[in-house]
Amino acid sequence: MKTISLLSFLPILALATTAHAGKLTLVAGGGDGGDGSLATQAKLHAPFAAAVDGAGNMFICEEGGRVLKVDPKGVIKTIAGEDGKGFSGDGGPSAKAQLHFPHNLIVAPNGDLLIADTLNSCVRKVDAKTGIITAIAGTGEKGFAGDGGPAAKAKFNGTFSIALDRAGRQLYICDLGNRRIRAMDMKTGLIKTVAGNGQRGVPTDGADATNSPLADPRAVCVDSKGNIYILERSGHALRVVDKAGKIRTVAGTGKKGFSGDGGDALKAEMNGPKHLYPDLQDNILICDAENHAVRKYVLATRKMVRVAGTDRKGTTLNADPLKTELNRPHGVYVHADGTIYIVDSYNSRILKIAP
């Protein structure tokens, strides 16, 4: 009888627990350059998010309040927040505006840049044609008010994450301090709550999302079918609100840890996840920040796999994403061509994985 070594199964086991995408490269950060330098030679300061527009421009927001633009030639420049943290500049050019701890940004279908100006508790827009910045949701005053009325007059408590549906009609806002996900109609400007009742807790599967508690909603995204995904930071879990408004947990045990790759996502442990984004197949990429990894909830199998990062914090870069070390990644973005961008926040760099 032929003996089969366990070693022969190791490649199969590896494929089951990890997702090999493509070659990883550095696209911004890692140098000492400033405005006008190549992005790969520029100095970044704790970037939190990145997004790319239809013309190939990449936008980056940083912890300190700057928003930067990398043009298709790879040249970087500051387009907002040059003078540090604050709340100023609405109605004028974005280059003269101040922001306070922006955690997220996205590009609308028309090219406008939308910024989650987190500690100003608002969402601001940079007009693609004029470069003028305005607050479109939130007054800048922390609180909870305004549902059913204009978003520009509503109050939020820490706008940590924003997402648009595929048609650009609904803007979803992660209102962390109020433990709610709220939605702004981009045509009427009206705001409403779509998940969370303001109480802290774990929602019951199948319950109405608006009547359910949330533990710590840190990020939101929407898939191609209109399902709303909510990532809970201290809840260490991923939840989804379907089109009927019902909520359920799809990943995470609720306990802090790092386990479960290759298995049932509901049995996987996460540690302080910070951001999420759907890929082209509606799988959900997750920045498992305190585990220094990017992981993926696979919709078809309901399993969890690792996309990038090792089991430790570090700075090592490798063409193989699974051999690259990360340091508390806070942002992930998937471009229309399938390229994955990873915001390796405390290594102060942006990486990409080719499709």
Disulfide bonds with the S-S distance in Angstrom:
none
